[in-house]
């Protein structure tokens, strides 16, 4: 792509390619999609909101879908991240390696643990954390020896699996646990491994725009059943079972998932394969639509991985990105930029490495409409 090729004609061609997939607006970027069977599940739960059958069903389905031994449904992905940091021993003053190209939740969880995020760059191939910089940080990066590096948070950006083999290998050499942030990647796979099964602990989100929504909620996943049991205690105020007494064994949180959210998420998780297939079909439609727009690249996951394509994205010239967003918005087709990097806001001034790729991706990437209702048209 060259700057001299930019003009109104390029913006028009990009808009036409998007509209050839989406059809006319109005169209939100990634709205939730709830089917009749989901509504029926919520109504059944509403008959007695104190019943926990759907919480148990959700956890069972997540264990199967992600191939893990323990799943604990909680009130949000952010709550799961806070629990994950506690479980792996992150404490006040510790450093935690976090990608700058990410939603803010991971960095916020570190800050709420009174630890310090150390931001590192991304890889252009998968938008995930650059494992070369993980090694750079873990082996010192000019830091004072009195700073303990307590964890690495690896985020599967937009559903694309990051390089968990390299990340785990480097972290293991330094005896540092990896927290796998799979909030956007339920149903994605790194090689033969489901996302959510490769870290010491992992987290999911069922926020409104996720591939499985609960209208809220999240989950903590792990193959360490002891950690799973501990997570469940911490998420339920550490309340002990003693007849006629309300007692608590430790300082903890009330992070239980609301039962109505669990009912909705459990119902949708039953159709996870269908939801992923729809998103992948939509991604393929976008890929085909942009084949003849040589200045634009549709972002695909690696050949040895399988992405749920939570958000489909294109890379454009920085000088036409805002024009494209404005032109599509005028048609009520709402795209958006990539997340603003964490080292820009709200964590400007925190420890970080070079951000060459992160800043390039932010300047050039557009997130296309990727809702399930739209995606289902291509099945």
N, C-alpha and C positions, 0 to 999 in steps of 0.2 A: 504494500500500500504506500502511496506517495501523497504528499500534501497537495501537489498540483492536480491530482485527480479529483479533489473534492469540489463539489459544486451542487447546485440545486438538483441536478439530474441524479446524482448519487443518493441524495436524501430521498428523492422520489422513488428510486429503485428499491431502496431499503424498505420504505413504507409499503410499497406495492408487494414486496415479498412477504412482509409480515401479514398484511391484509389477505393475501392469497391463502394463508393458513387459518387465520382467526375469523375471517369474514368481517362484516361491519360491526362497529361498536354499538352500544357501550359494552366494555369488557374490562373487568378488574384484573390486576396482575396475577394474583394467586388466591382466589376466594375459596372458602370451604365448600364442600359438596356433601350434602346429607341426603341419604335415600330413605325411602319409606320404612325399610327394615330397621334402620338406625333409630328413626323416630319411635318405632314400636318398642325397641329395646329400652329407650329412655322412659317411655310411658310405663312399661312394666316396672322399672326401677322406681319411678315416682310413686307407685302404689305404696312403697315402704322404703324411704330413702336410707333407712338405717341398715338395710340388708347389704351384705358384702359379696354376694355371688358374682356380680359382674367384675368386681375388683380381682377376685380369684381367677375368673375366666380370662381377664385381660392379661394377668401375669402369666398364666399357663400358655396363652397364645404367643406372648412375646418370647417366652423361653423357647418355644418350638421354632418361631420365625427367625430368631437370632442365634439359635444353637448354643444357648448358655444354660448354666445350672440354676441360676438365681435371677429373678426379676422382681423388683419392688416398685410398684406404682406409687407415684408421689404427685404433689400438687402442681408442679411445673418442671420444665427442663432446668430452670435456674436452681430450684430446690435440689434437684438431682446432682447438679454440679457442686453445690455447697456440701452435700453429703459425701460426694466422691472425694473432694479435697480433704475432708475430715477423716475419711476412712484410710487414705494413703498417708496420713500423718503430716499434712501441711499445717504449719503453725505461724504465729506472728513473726514477721521479719524474714521468712523464707522467700526465696525466689522461685517462681514458677514460669516455665517457658510457655509462651502463648503466641499463636500467630496474630499478626496485626490485621491481616485480611480475614476478618471473621465478624460475626454478630457480637455485640457487646457483652453477652451473657457470660462468656468464659472469663473475660477480664474482670467483670464485676464480681463474680464469685470469688476470684482470687483476692480482690480488694476487701470484700466482706469477711474473708478469713484473716484479715490483717496481714496478709502476705503481699508480695510485690511482683507484679507481672513483668517479665522480661520479653519484649516483643521481637519477633523475628520475621523474616521475609517468607514469601510463598514461592512455590514452583509454578511456572506458567502452564505446565502440562495438566495438572489436576487442581490448581488453585489451593492445594493443601500446603501445610507447613514444610519449609525447605529443610530437609534432614541434615544438610551440610551445616547449616547455621545452628541446629540443635547441638551438633558435636562441638562447634566453636564455643557455644555458651557453656556446655557441660565441662569442657576442658579449661575453663577459666575466663576467657574473653576480657582479660584485664581486671577482673573483679577482685575485691578483697577476699582473702581466704576465709574470712569469718562469716561470709554469706553462704548459707546452705541452699543448694538447688534441690528442691524437694519433689518436683513433679514436672512432667511435660504434658500439656494438653494438645492433643492432635484432633483437629476439626476436619470432618468430611464436608467440604464446602459445596453447597447447592446439591448435595446428594452424590457427588463424585468421590469415590474412595481415595483417600490419600495413601502415601507409600508406607503402610503400616509395617512391612517387613523391615525396611531400613530404619524407621523410627524406633521400633522395638529393639532391633539389634544394637543401635547406638545407645539407647537408654539402658539396656541390660548391662552393657560393658561398664557403665558408670553407676549401676545399681540405683537407678532413678525410675520410679513407677510412671507408667503412661496412663493418662485418663483419656479415653476415646470419646470425643464429642460427636455422637451420631444423631444429633437432634434433627438434622435434615436428611438423614441417610437410611431411615428404616426401609428395608427391602433391597438395599444396595449390597454388592459383594466385592471384596478385594480378592481376586482369584477365586479360590473355593471357599473363602471365609465370609460369612455374613458380617456386615458392619454392625458393630456393637458387641462383637465376640472376641476382639483382639487386644484390648487393653486390660490393665489390672482391674479397672472398673470402666464402665461406659454409661453414657446417658442418652436418653431420647426425649423428644418433646412432642406433645399433642396439641400444640397451639393451633389457632384457627386456620392458619395457612399451611399447615404441614400435610403430608400425604395421608396420614391418619390423624384425624382431629378428634379431640374430646371436648372442644370448646375451651380447652385448657388441660393442664395435667402433663405428666412426664413419667419417666421411669429410670431407675438405676439398674444396670445389668452387670453381672460378674460371674465368672466361673469358680470363684472362691466362695463356697457356701457359708463359711464363717463370716466373711465380709458381708454377704447378703443378709445373714441373720442380724449382724450388727447394724446394717443400714435400716432394717425394718424396725429395730428398737429405737434408733435415733429419730426415725420419721414419725413415730407414734408416741412422742413425749416420754419415752423410756418407761412407760407405765407397766407395772408388774401385775401379774394375775394373782390377786389375793382376795378372796371372797369378803365382801362388805367393806373393803378398804380401798382407797385411792392412793397409791404410792408410786414413786418414780425412782428408778435406780441411778439416774444420772441426769445432768443437764442435757436437754435435747430440744427437738423442734416438733411442732404439729404440722407435718408435711404430708399427711395422708391425702390421697387423691379423693375429691368429692365423688360420691357414688354415681351421681348422674353423669359426670364426665367419664367415669370408668365405663358406664353402660354404652355411651356413644363410641368411645375408643375401642372397646371390646368388639362391638358389632362391626366396625370398619376394619379392624385387624383380621377378621374372618375373610375379608375380600382383598387382603393385601396384594396377593399376586395379580389380581385383576387391576388394581389401582396402579401398580408399578408398570404393568403391560401398557396401560393407557398412556401414562406419562412417557414411556419409551416410544410409543407410536407417534405421539405429538412431537417429540424431539426429532424423530426421523423425518416427519413432515417439514419441520423447520430446516433441517439439514438439506433436504432436497430443494426447498424454496430458495436457498441462498447459494446453490451451486453456481449459478450464472452471475452472481454479484461478486466479482473477483476481489473487490476491495474489502469484503466482509468474510469473517471466518465464524462458522458455527462451532461452538466449543463442545467437543465430544470427549467422553472418558477414554481411558487407555483400553487397548484391545483385550487385555487380560483381566479387565474388571467389568462389572455390570453396575451402571448407575441407575438410580430411580428417577433421575432427571427432575428432581423436585422443582428446580427452576431451569428452564432452557435459556441459554445466553448466547449472544453474538459479540464479537470483537470488531469494533469500527475505528475509524480514525478519530483521534481526540477532537479535532476541529469540527466534526459533524455530529458528535454524540448529542449535544444539547438540541441541535436542530431536529434530529430524529425523534427525540423524546417529546419535543414540543409539537411536531407535526402529527405524531400518533395521538398525543393527548387531545389535539384539536378534533380528532375523530372519535374521542372518548375510548380510545384503546390505550390502557394505562400500563406503560412499561416503567422501569425504574433503573437507577444506577446500582452498581454493586455497593455493598455496605461501605460507608466511609471508614478508612483504616483507623484502627485504634490509636496508633501513634499520632494521628492528626487531631482527633477528638474522640472521647473526652480525656485521653491519657497522654496528651502532649507533655513532653518533658520527662517521661518515664524512661527507664533503661530500654535500649533497643539496638539492633544491628542495622546494617544497610537495608533499604526498602525499595530496591530498584524494581523488582517484579511487582510487588504490592502496589506501588504507585502507578505503574504502567497499566495493570489490570483495572484499577479503579478509574483511570482516565479513559479507558477504551471499551469497557464492558457495559452492555445493556441487557437487563433481565426482561425476557419476553413474557407475555401472558402464558401462564402454565397451569391454570386451574383444571381440576379433574373433569368438570362438565365439558370444557373445551376438548380436553384430551380424549374423552370417551367417544368423540365423533370419529376418531381415527382407528378404532378397533374394528 
